[in-house]
């Protein structure tokens, strides 16, 4: 929205806003205040019929089933810009070859995004003609009038998603380990970890050290009393250009970060902040900046200068407007999923159309590119051991992958057996056997379920001591796959209802040696 505002100011481009889901009132208000015109919501098919009216279609991309379905179904004649707002290299937010090829111009939201293989494997001419970089833009207008204010404590801030899907899972431990006198950790943002941080600070008697505020609409007063910015993210985060980090740097506050995701390309170590590799280094960096105020000032000043030169909506909009102008020089064309085409190169022939329809599970795997190898093995392997090893790996995927990848696709395609299976595996790996059991049950209702789901169902039932359910599943499994010896062995063990599962493993180590039996 900030980019649209400045694009109109700097280049007289009028932006219209349309979504694939019904808009929320707050979003409409923000878009309208930025000078955008919000189109009435309509279903995706009707929306396609409207696209030809506009000079350029600008898609804001991340991997989600609604947008993926919209693009895969093809678009009518248009000029298509896709702006990628994720790092593009961590599951499930993988920028794939096909989505880059689908666009007339593919714009990376950060230098880190541009390092994704889908961009880098393009030939040099295509890179120059149809790709570029523009930082996802923060609107520095909302910091207008910011003035540093005197304050009592030494304040270390965190602004953003307070959830271990993104936040470093040991944020509390690292913060608690600092030996800075009168330190205050000000945490702003919504998320599942808010209550966890509150509870743990009480349990450890550290309520005075942690100021957990939840969502804060106006961050300027927080930045005015912030000394440094402790922003440790988890290793598998899919960040690109982190708007809150841009704002903090603009405010002249030195950040301390880990080199994970797009953050590693936003902060230059010992110039605009400190980049650390271990938990100990993180704590030491916070203490170092406390002890040496001149270093805080040097890094903060450098960060502010860098932010003004490279970040923000004005800088991004200048790049965008140039791309818009360039796109208007090419004719509109229909877009077909799977094609390879460079509209800026004369005589370039379109090729590579996807002719065969895919199942929802296959569509999900496609969105993961080469990183989806375990899901492909689970779906395609005819070797039971290979399939079950893949399932085991899927169950141990990160919470980020499970919550923002598998589950949204399962909810969008509820009748797909494998998406149901992978959702169940995700819950099982997360230590939620009750939820896993529900998903296994739903998977078994679908057409042609693979018999190994009965094994997983039995394990989940045993975990919550549902012996009758487990016995029924094992009995059915023995009749379908009589050569699967673990089912026979486990049936005998649960006769006395004293089975102890070794962990959340799907094969159970004490039975694994029997899996060599051909099925």
C-alpha positions, 0 to 999 in steps of 0.5 A: 500500500505504501508503494502504491501511495508513492507510485501515484505521487511520483509517477501518476499511476493509479492503483486498484486493489482486488483480493481473492478473499473478501476484504476486511474493513481495516484493510480497505481503510488502509488501502483507501488512505493510500490512494488506492481504489478498492474493487468490489469483491468477486469470485476468482473467475469473475475477477479474471474477466476484469483483468483486461481493463487494466494496463498492468496486473501487479500480483503480490506473491507468497505461497498460498493455495488461493493465489496458486490456484488462481495463477495455475488456471491461467490468466487472460491477456494482460501484462503481469508483474509478480512481486515476491514478498518472501525469502523464497528459499525456505519451506514452504515459501519457495520461489519456483521456476514456474512462477518466475516464468509465468510473470512478464516481470519477476520482482524480488522483494529483497536481495536475499529473494533474488538469490533464490535458484529460480532467479539465478538459473535464468540466462543473463539476458532474461535476468536483465530484461524480466527480473529485478529487486525492490525492497518490500517498502516500509512507509517512513511517514508514520515515523514523522516527528520521531525524537529520541526521549530520555528514559529510565531503563536500558530498552531492547526492543522486538517488534513483529510476529511474536510466535516461534514460527518466526521468533527464535525459539530461545528468545526468552532464555537469551534475553534472561541470560543478559547481565545488563543492569536495569534492562527492559525487553519491550516486545510488541506484536501479536502471536501465539508466544505472547502468553508463553513469554508472560507466563515464563517471565512470571515463573522466573520472577522476571516480570520487571525485565519483560514488557510484553505489549501485544499489538501496538498500532503506533510504534513511534513512541516505542522507537523513541525510547529504544536503545538497541533492537534485539531481533533474533529469528528462527533458522527456517524463517522465510523473511524477505525485507522485514518492514519493522527492521527497516523502520528501526534502522531508519530511526537510528537504532542498531539491530542485533540479528542472526543470519537467517532469512532475508535479515542477513541481507538487510544488516551489514555486520559491524557497519549497520548492526551486529550479526551473530551466529550463536546464542552466546554471541547474541547475548554478548552483542547486547552486552557489548552495545550496552557497555559502549554507547559510542558504538551504539551511536556509530552503528545507529547512524550508519543504519539510519543512513543506509535505510534512507538510501535504500529502504522505504516506499519512495525508493521502492516506488521509483523502481516500480514506476520504471518497471511499469513504464517498461511493461507498457511497451510490450503487448498484453498476452494470455498467460499459461501455467508452465510456459517459458516466455520472455516478452521483451525478447523479439522472436522468443517462442513460447514453450513448455505448457503443462498439459496434464492436470495435477492432483491437489497433492501434486500441486502442493509438491510443485509449489515446493520445487526440489525441496519437496522431495520427501512429499514426492516420495510419500506420494509416489514411492511404491517401496513401503520403506521409502514411503514410510521414511519419507512420512517420518521426515514429513512428521518432523518438518518445522512448525512453520512448514506444517502450519503455513504450508501443509495445513492451508493446502489441506483446508483448501483441498479437503478431499485430497488423501495425501494432504490429509495424511500430511496434515495428520503427520504434522500433528503427530510430529508436533505431539498432538496425537488427538488432532492426528487421529482426526486427520487420519480418520478423515483420510481413511474416508477418502477414495483409495487410501494407502493401508499404511495410514491404518498403522499410523492411526493405530499408533495415534490411538495407542498414544491416547489409550484408545485401545479399541480403535487401535485394535480395530485399525490393526485388524483391518491392516492385517487383513489388507497387508498380511505380510506387514509384520509390525501390525501382528507384533503390535497387536500382541503387545496391546492385548495387555494395554501396556504398550509404551511408544518409544517416541513420536516415531512412525515406525517405532524403533523396536519394530523397524527391523521388520519393515524389510518384509516385501508387501 
